Amino acid sequence: MPDTPILLGSASFHARLHEIVASKGAPPWSVRIALSDHVTGTLICQAPGHANDRHYHLEDEWWVIVQGEIDWEIEGRDAPVEAMQSDFVFVPRNHFHLIKPKGSEPTLRLAISKTGEPHRHERSE
């Protein structure tokens, strides 16, 4: 679960990536960078080989890869999306996805998602 308080908002307009990373230590960790009524930005750090659970959301989700290499298995795609530093990844709503950090260094990604949107693990069909 991301830490509180939120780093950016009405009281703070600026944050430095290297200071956030230095304060958090070894992965895994996450911290909310920005939060509004509609959109949340969360910085997520994971070690290689530390995959998330397979899940989906009712809203679209985006990421910016800040560091490392990550494979995204996305429902409906024959092969994983292979993303690395400076890449953007999009997963449409209602698509299961599995995020798998790889390589030899911790990964950092900025997730942009709808505020309050939880992980869903089963579909009610």
Backbone as CSV, one residue per row, in Angstrom:
resi,resn,N_x,N_y,N_z,CA_x,CA_y,CA_z,C_x,C_y,C_z
1,MET,0.844,-1.177,0.000,0.000,0.000,0.000,0.887,1.236,0.000
2,PRO,0.560,2.217,-0.832,1.378,3.436,-0.878,1.397,4.174,0.455
3,ASP,2.510,4.862,0.691,2.654,5.664,1.897,1.780,6.909,1.831
4,THR,1.536,7.495,2.985,0.938,8.808,3.073,1.898,9.641,3.904
5,PRO,2.014,10.895,3.832,1.182,11.770,3.019,1.591,11.779,1.549
6,ILE,0.763,12.397,0.756,1.016,12.551,-0.666,2.148,13.557,-0.849
7,LEU,3.055,13.285,-1.782,4.210,14.169,-1.969,3.870,15.474,-2.674
8,LEU,2.973,15.439,-3.647,2.647,16.649,-4.399,1.175,16.994,-4.206
9,GLY,0.912,18.268,-4.084,-0.453,18.726,-3.904,-0.458,20.191,-3.555
10,SER,-1.513,20.639,-2.885,-1.647,22.066,-2.606,-0.551,22.603,-1.689
11,ALA,0.112,21.739,-0.903,1.163,22.202,-0.006,2.566,22.035,-0.584
12,SER,2.705,21.231,-1.638,4.026,20.973,-2.214,3.899,20.771,-3.713
13,PHE,4.666,21.530,-4.483,4.562,21.494,-5.936,5.738,20.810,-6.603
14,HIS,6.665,20.240,-5.810,7.899,19.727,-6.401,8.441,18.583,-5.552
15,ALA,8.968,17.549,-6.207,9.634,16.449,-5.503,10.791,15.974,-6.375
16,ARG,11.818,15.434,-5.758,12.988,14.942,-6.485,13.041,13.421,-6.414
17,LEU,13.146,12.805,-7.588,13.150,11.355,-7.687,14.258,10.741,-6.839
18,HIS,15.478,11.249,-6.944,16.586,10.639,-6.212,16.383,10.720,-4.688
19,GLU,15.718,11.766,-4.209,15.447,11.879,-2.778,14.390,10.864,-2.332
20,ILE,13.392,10.648,-3.166,12.361,9.652,-2.852,12.994,8.269,-2.775
21,VAL,13.779,7.909,-3.789,14.415,6.592,-3.841,15.338,6.400,-2.634
22,ALA,16.142,7.400,-2.321,17.072,7.298,-1.193,16.329,7.109,0.133
23,SER,15.175,7.715,0.271,14.427,7.620,1.531,13.692,6.293,1.690
24,LYS,13.461,5.581,0.597,12.647,4.368,0.657,13.453,3.094,0.894
25,GLY,14.682,3.028,0.414,15.478,1.815,0.610,15.186,0.741,-0.418
26,ALA,15.458,-0.495,-0.016,15.356,-1.640,-0.925,13.901,-1.929,-1.299
27,PRO,13.677,-2.423,-2.527,12.321,-2.786,-2.944,11.851,-4.055,-2.231
28,PRO,10.558,-4.276,-2.224,9.513,-3.514,-2.911,8.980,-2.377,-2.041
29,TRP,8.566,-1.307,-2.710,7.903,-0.195,-2.050,7.114,0.600,-3.077
30,SER,6.199,1.418,-2.576,5.469,2.348,-3.439,5.129,3.586,-2.625
31,VAL,4.959,4.684,-3.321,4.599,5.940,-2.678,3.713,6.737,-3.633
32,ARG,2.645,7.293,-3.073,1.788,8.163,-3.884,2.520,9.474,-4.109
33,ILE,2.652,9.825,-5.366,3.310,11.077,-5.729,2.282,12.197,-5.794
34,ALA,1.133,11.890,-6.374,0.083,12.895,-6.532,-1.274,12.223,-6.393
35,LEU,-2.210,12.955,-5.847,-3.554,12.427,-5.639,-4.544,13.557,-5.823
36,SER,-5.536,13.322,-6.675,-6.638,14.269,-6.809,-7.931,13.469,-6.681
37,ASP,-9.042,14.130,-6.837,-10.322,13.434,-6.779,-10.456,12.407,-7.904
38,HIS,-9.700,12.597,-8.995,-9.889,11.765,-10.180,-8.687,10.915,-10.558
39,VAL,-7.476,11.383,-10.298,-6.266,10.713,-10.785,-5.250,10.560,-9.654
40,THR,-4.592,9.391,-9.640,-3.516,9.134,-8.688,-2.252,8.780,-9.457
41,GLY,-1.123,9.337,-9.035,0.188,8.959,-9.557,0.953,8.258,-8.453
42,THR,1.385,7.020,-8.721,2.082,6.230,-7.711,3.419,5.770,-8.260
43,LEU,4.497,6.055,-7.540,5.826,5.576,-7.897,5.998,4.202,-7.255
44,ILE,6.349,3.196,-8.079,6.436,1.804,-7.621,7.829,1.279,-7.911
45,CYS,8.454,0.676,-6.909,9.773,0.071,-7.057,9.657,-1.423,-6.755
46,GLN,10.167,-2.248,-7.675,10.166,-3.690,-7.492,11.512,-4.255,-7.908
47,ALA,11.887,-5.349,-7.290,13.107,-6.061,-7.663,12.819,-6.967,-8.862
48,PRO,13.853,-7.276,-9.654,13.665,-8.231,-10.750,13.107,-9.540,-10.214
49,GLY,12.175,-10.122,-10.960,11.576,-11.384,-10.565,10.437,-11.265,-9.582
50,HIS,10.133,-10.067,-9.095,9.052,-9.857,-8.129,7.806,-9.409,-8.884
51,ALA,7.037,-10.367,-9.405,5.854,-10.055,-10.212,4.676,-9.665,-9.327
52,ASN,3.803,-8.817,-9.876,2.537,-8.493,-9.219,1.568,-9.648,-9.440
53,ASP,0.425,-9.572,-8.793,-0.626,-10.538,-9.053,-1.354,-10.169,-10.352
54,ARG,-1.920,-11.169,-11.014,-2.702,-10.940,-12.240,-4.021,-10.295,-11.810
55,HIS,-4.353,-9.162,-12.441,-5.556,-8.427,-12.054,-6.012,-7.541,-13.205
56,TYR,-7.151,-6.880,-13.007,-7.642,-5.898,-13.972,-8.306,-4.759,-13.214
57,HIS,-8.621,-3.698,-13.954,-9.290,-2.526,-13.392,-10.491,-2.178,-14.256
58,LEU,-11.419,-1.433,-13.689,-12.580,-0.976,-14.457,-12.283,0.310,-15.221
59,GLU,-11.086,0.849,-15.023,-10.648,2.063,-15.723,-9.281,1.820,-16.357
60,ASP,-8.963,2.583,-17.404,-7.654,2.486,-18.055,-6.545,2.815,-17.064
61,GLU,-5.337,2.296,-17.361,-4.180,2.556,-16.517,-2.961,2.779,-17.409
62,TRP,-2.065,3.692,-16.996,-0.855,4.008,-17.752,0.342,3.959,-16.833
63,TRP,1.516,3.733,-17.436,2.768,3.764,-16.675,3.854,4.436,-17.511
64,VAL,4.795,5.041,-16.818,6.048,5.520,-17.400,7.142,4.720,-16.704
65,ILE,8.006,4.076,-17.481,9.098,3.306,-16.905,10.236,4.282,-16.637
66,VAL,10.598,4.415,-15.369,11.632,5.350,-14.947,12.995,4.661,-14.924
67,GLN,13.011,3.377,-14.556,14.267,2.628,-14.460,13.979,1.145,-14.630
68,GLY,14.886,0.456,-15.325,14.812,-0.998,-15.412,14.032,-1.501,-16.614
69,GLU,13.737,-2.797,-16.566,13.026,-3.493,-17.634,11.858,-4.257,-17.032
70,ILE,10.715,-4.167,-17.693,9.505,-4.802,-17.185,8.735,-5.414,-18.354
71,ASP,8.258,-6.640,-18.163,7.344,-7.261,-19.117,5.922,-7.135,-18.592
72,TRP,5.002,-6.739,-19.466,3.584,-6.687,-19.150,2.891,-7.769,-19.955
73,GLU,2.301,-8.734,-19.277,1.418,-9.684,-19.947,0.034,-9.070,-19.900
74,ILE,-0.531,-8.811,-21.078,-1.817,-8.117,-21.171,-2.802,-9.011,-21.909
75,GLU,-3.948,-9.214,-21.302,-4.995,-10.038,-21.897,-5.264,-9.598,-23.337
76,GLY,-5.332,-10.572,-24.249,-5.613,-10.284,-25.650,-4.379,-10.102,-26.512
77,ARG,-3.200,-10.029,-25.906,-1.939,-9.909,-26.652,-1.251,-11.260,-26.678
78,ASP,-0.678,-11.610,-27.826,0.016,-12.885,-27.967,1.362,-12.908,-27.249
79,ALA,1.994,-11.761,-27.122,3.320,-11.684,-26.496,3.325,-10.548,-25.475
80,PRO,4.186,-10.637,-24.476,4.266,-9.543,-23.496,4.764,-8.243,-24.131
81,VAL,4.353,-7.129,-23.551,4.932,-5.834,-23.897,6.254,-5.762,-23.134
82,GLU,7.350,-5.595,-23.856,8.675,-5.499,-23.245,9.032,-4.025,-23.129
83,ALA,8.981,-3.500,-21.906,9.188,-2.073,-21.688,10.486,-1.834,-20.932
84,MET,11.101,-0.694,-21.217,12.328,-0.308,-20.532,12.292,1.181,-20.238
85,GLN,13.332,1.671,-19.584,13.405,3.075,-19.184,12.971,3.994,-20.305
86,SER,12.141,4.955,-19.984,11.609,5.993,-20.870,10.441,5.528,-21.729
87,ASP,10.002,4.270,-21.576,8.841,3.787,-22.320,7.555,4.116,-21.569
88,PHE,6.457,4.134,-22.324,5.117,4.297,-21.780,4.355,3.010,-22.049
89,VAL,3.525,2.591,-21.108,2.706,1.391,-21.278,1.272,1.750,-20.920
90,PHE,0.340,1.240,-21.704,-1.094,1.466,-21.495,-1.794,0.118,-21.420
91,VAL,-2.676,-0.041,-20.453,-3.536,-1.220,-20.379,-4.978,-0.726,-20.319
92,PRO,-5.797,-1.139,-21.292,-7.195,-0.700,-21.274,-7.988,-1.344,-20.139
93,ARG,-9.020,-0.664,-19.733,-9.892,-1.188,-18.688,-10.401,-2.585,-19.060
94,ASN,-10.667,-3.361,-18.028,-11.215,-4.715,-18.169,-10.270,-5.712,-18.810
95,HIS,-8.983,-5.407,-18.883,-7.989,-6.340,-19.412,-7.096,-6.825,-18.265
96,PHE,-7.101,-8.132,-18.045,-6.175,-8.678,-17.055,-4.749,-8.343,-17.475
97,HIS,-3.894,-8.072,-16.504,-2.483,-7.846,-16.790,-1.633,-8.332,-15.624
98,LEU,-0.409,-8.687,-15.957,0.570,-9.169,-14.989,1.869,-8.435,-15.269
99,ILE,2.414,-7.783,-14.260,3.617,-6.956,-14.401,4.794,-7.736,-13.840
100,LYS,5.826,-7.960,-14.688,6.955,-8.804,-14.309,8.284,-8.070,-14.497
101,PRO,8.832,-7.481,-13.428,10.154,-6.845,-13.522,11.217,-7.884,-13.880
102,LYS,12.154,-7.473,-14.719,13.226,-8.388,-15.122,14.540,-7.614,-15.154
103,GLY,15.593,-8.246,-15.632,16.886,-7.591,-15.700,17.657,-7.796,-14.414
104,SER,18.591,-6.879,-14.134,19.485,-7.052,-12.987,19.388,-5.925,-11.956
105,GLU,18.519,-4.951,-12.179,18.403,-3.836,-11.244,16.945,-3.633,-10.853
106,PRO,16.707,-2.979,-9.727,15.318,-2.678,-9.359,14.638,-1.855,-10.454
107,THR,13.341,-2.032,-10.579,12.565,-1.261,-11.545,11.810,-0.159,-10.816
108,LEU,11.643,0.955,-11.518,10.822,2.070,-11.044,9.828,2.400,-12.132
109,ARG,8.577,2.535,-11.752,7.570,2.953,-12.727,6.595,3.900,-12.048
110,LEU,6.097,4.844,-12.821,5.083,5.773,-12.348,3.754,5.310,-12.914
111,ALA,2.851,4.889,-12.033,1.512,4.445,-12.434,0.550,5.625,-12.371
112,ILE,-0.239,5.776,-13.419,-1.270,6.808,-13.472,-2.608,6.066,-13.554
113,SER,-3.439,6.248,-12.551,-4.690,5.494,-12.504,-5.798,6.335,-11.882
114,LYS,-7.017,5.837,-12.008,-8.154,6.523,-11.408,-8.064,6.380,-9.884
115,THR,-8.284,7.448,-9.185,-8.252,7.434,-7.727,-9.289,6.446,-7.195
116,GLY,-8.822,5.587,-6.278,-9.711,4.633,-5.633,-9.989,3.370,-6.419
117,GLU,-9.355,3.196,-7.562,-9.608,2.025,-8.408,-8.814,0.825,-7.893
118,PRO,-9.487,-0.198,-7.336,-8.771,-1.350,-6.761,-8.389,-2.397,-7.812
119,HIS,-7.511,-3.290,-7.405,-7.199,-4.485,-8.223,-8.381,-5.430,-8.123
120,ARG,-8.766,-5.991,-9.266,-9.833,-6.986,-9.301,-9.224,-8.276,-9.824
121,HIS,-9.522,-9.391,-9.152,-8.888,-10.660,-9.483,-9.805,-11.660,-10.156
122,GLU,-11.097,-11.448,-10.069,-12.064,-12.329,-10.718,-13.147,-11.483,-11.357
123,ARG,-13.610,-11.946,-12.511,-14.716,-11.264,-13.175,-16.022,-11.906,-12.758
124,SER,-17.008,-11.087,-12.546,-18.364,-11.618,-12.343,-19.045,-11.580,-13.700
125,GLU,-19.213,-12.742,-14.291,-19.742,-12.797,-15.681,-21.102,-13.346,-15.737
